[in-house]
Amino acid sequence: MRNVFSALVIDDDPSARNILEKFLEATGKVEVYVGLDSAVEAIEKIELLEPEVVFLDINMPYENGLQFAARLKKTKNESLLIFCTAFKSYALDAFELRPFDFLVKPFGITDIELLVDRIIDEFKLQKNSSDQQENADTFGKFKLRVPNGFFFIKASEIVFVKSLDAGCRLITIDGEEISILQSLSNVHSYFGDQHFFRINRGTIVNIDFIVNVERKRRSCLMKVNDFEQEFRISKKHFNILENLLVIKLG
């Protein structure tokens, strides 16, 4: 089986780094680059090798994983980011960094095999979403059915979409309300997960406008221009968000 994607492991613990690299190689689906024991020169190596996935330990000396990820984000790097940690509580703290997932230590070969398969599915989803959007409109806009015909809009112009008895209501960054003659599930499937997340049964939000997630209240705060609103997140969707398995945050 040929390698499906490339990966780089950054972990100051040589034993943990070696185990993860061996497990990734054992799947037969990953090209594993020689790893690093710190984030000090990691950006230079990432720019040189262009790994499709970066496994990043959080607890490291000099610069921890969260600090490095924030620095890496400024480079507009597009690698999928997976944090490796013994503490799952870091999940929401790292929300703004948009990791794809958290790999919780200790892990076994089965955990890695499942994670690798999810990563492969993610790349397939990205390609399908990209192809769908490109085929839908050459100008990079979504084409939506409205009462008087069609409405075209970019992902960056959508704040959220709420389900109605018949169709949906879309709110733009300018505060405009658009009635859509499509179900919420149909709209979410069409939009894909790159920018949008379903926070409850009746609401899809643009994750680019989420500025805070409150664990106790199980809610998220959204801000854009003069708009600011808190949305409740259902328990089911909050668990998805906290585990970072379905939503693409990278």
N, C-alpha and C positions, 0 to 999 in steps of 0.2 A: 504494500500500500504506500502510495506516495505521500509526502508531507503536505498537509493542507494549509498550515500557517506557521509563521516563525514566532519565536518567543525569546525573551530575555528575562533572566531572574536577577533581582537585586536584593541581597540579604547578607547581613554582616556575619551570620552564623554559617560557616562553611558546611557543617553537617546538614543543616536544614536546606541550604541551597542545593547541595549535591543530591539529596533525596528527591527534592522537587524536580530537578533536571532529569534524573534517572526515570522517575515516574512519567514525566512528559514524553521522554524518548521511547519508553516502553509501549506507549499507545500506538506508535508507528504513524502518527498523524502530525507530529510537531517537529519542526527544525529548531533545535535549541542552540542558541548562541552561547559562547563562553560568558558566564555570569560575572557580576560585580559584587564586591563586599561592602560598598558604600555608594552613596548618591553623589559623591564629590565630582566625579568626571562622567557621570551617567548621561547627561544630556548630550555631550559630544559623541558618546558611543551610540546613543539612540539615533542621532542625526546621521551617523555614518552607516549603521546597519539597517535602520528603518524596520525594527521588529513590529509585527502586526499586533503582538500582545506583550505587555510588560507586567511581570509579577513583582510586586514591590512590598517588601517588609515594612511595617510601620515603625517598629521600635529599633532604630539604628542610631549610632553615635554621630556626632557632628551635625547631621541634618536628618530628621526623622522622615518617614515616608509621606506623611501629610504635607510637610513643608516642601519636600521635593516635588510632590505632585502639583502643588500650587505653582511652583516655579516652572515645571514642565508645561503646565496648561498655557502659560503665557507665550510659549513657542508655537502654539497652534498645532502641536503634535497630535496625530490622529490614531495613535496606538490604543488598543483597548487596554484599560488599566484594571488590574486585579490586585487588591490589597491582601497581603498575607499577615495574619495576626492571630494571637491567642484570645483576643478580646473582641467579641462580636459587637460590643457596645459602641465601637468606633463607627458603625455604619452611618448613622444620621449625622455624626460630626463631620463626615467626609462627603455629605450630600452634594455640596457645591462643586466638588472636584469631579463629579460624574464618573465614578468607577463603574465598571461593568458588573463586578461581583466582589465578594469577600471570600477568601480561602481561609477557613478557620483551622488553626493548628490545635492538636495534631490531626493529620489527615492521612488517608490510606490511598492505595492505588485506585480503588473503586471511586473515591471522591474525585480524583484527577480525571479518570475516564469519563465520568458524568460531566465534569466541568468542561473538558475538551469538546465533548459532543455539543454542549450548550454554546460554546464559542463558535463552533462550526455552523450551528443553526443560526447564530447571530449574524455571521458573515453572509449567509444565504439570504437572511431577512433583509440585510442592508442592500444587497444586490437587487433583490426583488423590489424593495421599496424604491430604490433609485431608478430602476427600469420603469416601474409603474408611474412614478412622477414624471419621468422624462417623456414617456409615451403619452401621458395624460395632457401635457401642455408644454410646448417648446419654450415657453417663457418662464418655466419654473413655478407655475401657479396651479393651485388645485381648482378643478372645475366642479362646481356644486349645483345641484338642481334647486331652483327657487320657483315660487309661484308663477312668475312672469317669464321664465326661461332658464338661463344659467348665470352663475356668479363666479368670477375668478378672483382668487386671493392667494397671497403667499403665506407660507407657514409662519413667518415672522410677524404677520399682521393679525394673527389669531390669538386671543387671550384664553378663551374657553368656549366650550360647546355644552349646552344642556339639553337633555331629552324633553320633548313635549308629547302630548297625546298623539299628535300626528306630525312626525318629523322632529326637527331640532331647532334650537335658537343659538346662533353663533354671535359672539361679541368680539368686535375688532378692537385694536389698540386705540382707535379714535372714538370708542364708545358706541359705534354703530351696531344695531341689532339686525341680524339677517336671519330670516326664516328659511330653513332648508327642508326640502321634501325628501329626506332620507333618514333612516333610523340611525340612532347613535352608534350602534354596533357597526353598521355599514360605513359610517363616517370615520370611525376609529380605525377600521381595517384599511380604509383608503388612505388615511393620513399616515399610518404606520407609527412606530414607537420612537422614532428618532427625536421628535420634539414633543410628543404628546403622551400623557399618561391618564388612565382612567382612575379617578380617585374614589368614585362610588358608582353605584348602579346607573345614575343619571347624569354624570358629569365627566367630561374630558377636559384637562387643562394643558396649557402649553408650559412644559417644565422650564423653559427659558425664563419665565416670569416668576417662578417660585423663589422666594428669598429666605423662607424659614419653614421648618417642619417641627411641629410641637408634638412630642411623644405623648405626654400626659393627656392633652386635649384631643389628640389624634386629629390634627388639623394641619393645614398648610396656609401660609400667608403669601398672597400674590400682589405684586406691584408692577405697574407700567404707566408711565406718564402720570396723570392725575388719578388713575384708578388704583384702589387698594381694597382688597377683600380677603376675608378668611373663609376657607372652605373646609368642611368636615370630611374626613377620609374614613371610609368603611373599614371595619376590622380586617376583612379579607384583603382589601387593596393596600391597607397600611402594612400588613405582613409582607406583601409582595414588594412594596417600596423599601421596607427596612432590610429585607434579605437581598435586594438588588439582583434578583435573578431574571426578571422579565423585562423590566424597564432598562432602556439604554441610557446611561448617564454619561457617556463619553462623547 
